[in-house]
């Protein structure tokens, strides 16, 4: 039973930390005068990077398929 209490305590601390992180970071950014445009730009950049990776993967698969057919 002691282990269960310790595990629940650790889970609670982790959840509290996650809550503080998710709520506190935007609040700190607003206080510092930094708009959430930076976060939006980072998300846009990440989506663009994923799109490039998908295009490269599809191109690679087509290249490998053509190479296999020519053998």
N, C-alpha and C positions, 0 to 999 in steps of 0.2 A: 504494500500500500504506500510505503514511503517513496518508491520509485515512481508511482503514478502521480503523486503530488509534485515531485521534482519535474517530471515531464510536463505536467500541466503548467507549472510555474514558468518553465523555459518557453513553452508555446505562448503563454500569455505575454511574456516579455518581448518575444519576437513580433507578435501581432501588434503590441503597443508601439514598438519601434517602427514597424511598417506604417502604422496609422500616422505617427508623428512625421515620418518622412513624406508621406503622400499629402498631408495637410500643411505641414510646415514649410516645405520647399517653395510652393507657389506663393505662400504668404511672405516669405523672406524676399523672394524675387520682386513682389509688388512693393514691399517696403524699400528695397534698394532702387526702385525705379526701372527695373528691367521688365519689359513686357514679356508675355508668353510667346511672342513671335519667334524668339530664339528656339524654344521647344518645338514650335510648329515647323521651323526651318529644319531642325534636326530630324523630325519625323519625315518630312518631305524628302530629305536627303537619303534617309534609310530606305524609303519606298523606292526611290530612284535606283539605289544600289541593288535592291532585290530584283527590280525589273531588268537591270543590266545582267545580273547573274543568271536569270531565267533565260534571257536571249542567248547568252553565251552557252548555257547548258544545252539548249535546243540545237544551236548551231553545231556543237560538238557531237551530239547524238546523230544529227544528219550526216556529218562528216564520217563518223565511224560506220554508219549504215551504208553509205556509198562505198567506203573502202572495203567493207565486208562483201558487198555485191560484186565488186570488181575482182575479188580473189577467186 
